Amino acid sequence: MTPAIASPRLALRFWALALLGSWVIAASAQVAVPLWPVPMTLQTLAVLLLGALGGARVSVASVVLYLAQGALGAPFFANGLGGAAVLAGPTAGYLLGFLPAAWIAGQARGGWWRSGAVLVAAHLVLFVPGVAWLAQFVGLERAAMAGFVLFIPGTLVKTGLALVALRGIRRQG
């Protein structure tokens, strides 16, 4: 049953959390290392935490709202960019990769190893559409290097941070 059908109160809570999540992703996009053709941001950390803490449905809805607001012109994408053109540019595959990553991160339940494996999988899955789309602009070899290999250290650090934060938050609750 969707929140909209369950009750107006639950629907309002669901969409309020999703909107807040979209703003968290937008804020994390502004923390960027200006690499070309894909900047390194904290968006993936935000997507992992939203998924792990809010569950798959809320986090996917957050990503959808984030993408919609950015496409409509809000300066939500990396480096304060906004507009539909960003969703046709070199980073579009990564942005769309947030959708399956959020859903997978929403499955991060259980112990340290299971949650860690789920977060690694969530983080890695977004590289598939990201590199595939980027390859249209710079070729597959360069896309793999500039859009994946270069990001491996940051991916490991952000996944580790997400796991540590998740464990700390769950212990507090």
N, C-alpha and C positions, 0 to 999 in steps of 0.2 A: 504494500500500500504506500503510495507516495504521500509526502507531507501535506500536499494540497488537498488530498482526499481525506486524510486522517482528521484534521481539524484546522480551522483558520489559525489558531494559536501556534500549532506545530509548523504550519506552513510559513508563518511569519518568522518564527525562530530559525527555520531552515534557511530561508532566503537572506535573513539578516547575517547569519554566520557565513553564508556563501559570499555575500557582498563584502563583509569584513575580510574574508580570506582573499578575495580578489585584490583588495587594497594592500594586503600584506605582500602579495606577489608583486604588485606594482611598485611598492616601496623597495623591495629587494632587487628589483631591476635597476634601480638607480645607483646601487653599489656595484660599479662596473670597472673592470680593467679593460681599457680600450684596445682590444686586439682586433685584427682584421683577418677574416671577414666576419667573425663571430666574437662579440665581446664576452668576457668571463664575468658572470654576475652571481649574485646570491639567490637567484630565482629557484634554482633546483633545490637548494636547501629549504626554501620556503615551501615548495611543492611537496617535498618529502615530509616535512613536519605537519603540514596541513592534512595530508593523507593519513599519516600515522595517528594523528591526534583527533581529527574530525571524521575519519572514515571515508570510504570511497565516494559515497554520493555527495557529501558536502564538498569534498575537495575537488571532484570533477566539476561540480556546479561553480565553484570558485574560479577554476581555470576558464570555464566557458564565459563567465561574467568578465573576467580579466581580459580575455581576447576580444569580447564584444565591445567593452569600453575603450580598449586601445584602438580597435578598428574604427570606432566612431570618432576618433580624434583625441581622446584623452591622452596626455603625455605619459602613458603607463609603460611603454616598452623601454628597453635599455637606452640610456643617455637621453631620456625625456622625449623620445620619439612617440608619435601616435599617428593613426590613420591607416586606412586599408592597404596602402602601398607596402607597409612593413610586412603584412601577411602575404605579400608576393615577392619579398626580397630574400636575401640569402639566409636569414635567420628563421624564416617561416616554419621550416621543418622542425626545428627545436621547439618553437612555440607550440606547435600542434602536438609535439611529442610530450608536452606537459600533461595532456589528457590521459594517455595510458599510464604514464608515470604516477599521476595522482591516484588513479584507480588501484594500481599495484601497491603503492605505499599505503593505501587504505586497508590492505590485508596484513599489515605489520602488527601482529598480535602474538602473544606468547613470550617465550624466553629470549634471551640475548642473541643466541645464534639464529633463531628463526627470524626475529625482527631484523637482525643485521642482513641476513640473506635476502629478505624481501626488499629492504631499502636499497641494497646494491642492485638488485634486479630492476627496481623502479628507476634508479638513477641511470642505469645502462640502457634501458629500453628507449629512452628519449633520443639517444644518439642514432638510432636506426633511421627514423624519418629525417632527423637533422642532417646527417651526413648524406643521405640519399638526395635530399632537396638541394643541399649546398653543392653537390657534385654537378648539378645543372649549370652552376655559375662558374665553378673553378676546376672542374674535372674530378674524377673519383679519387685519384691518388692524393691530390692536394687537399681535397675535402676530408679524406681520412686523416691526414696529418694535421691540418689546421683546425679541423672540426671534431676530432676525437683524441688522437694521440696527445696533442698539446694539453688537452683537458684532463688527462688521467690523474695527475697529482691533485688537482683541485677537486676532482670527483671523489677521490679517496678521502680527502680532508673533509669535504662537505658531508659525505655519507657518514663518516665517523662522528662529526659534530651532531648530525641529526640523531644518530643512535644514542649518543651520550645525553643529549637534551631530552630525548624521548624517555630514556630510563629515569633521568632526574625528575621529570614532570610526573611520570607515573608513580614514582616513590612518594611524591608530595601529596598525590591524590588519594 
